[in-house]
Amino acid sequence: MARCKWCDKGGFFAKVGKEGLCTPCEAQVLPDIERRSNEIYEAMHVFERAQDPAERRAECERVIAAAEHLLRYEDKGLSTCSPPARLVAD
């Protein structure tokens, strides 16, 4: 029996995709993971080039906030970004 990693719905006729998500969750969760992962990469890119300490701090906060958001997906067994959000948030 298949069971969705995110909503935990399952059953004999339940189907999940390769990430372990049902179709409704896949349409919601995967774009959110991609958006938050991209936010981390963009903030890291801006941080590397920023000269102003306040701007660098703001980008660090963006990275941490996005990583903390992704933690709830990782807690359900989904892969998010590389490195994993758990390493970024800690």
Secondary structure by P-SEA (a helix, b strand, c coil): ccccccccccccccccccccccaaaaaccaaaaaaaaaaaaaaaaaaaacccaaaaaaaaaaaaaaaaaaaaaaaacccccccccccccc
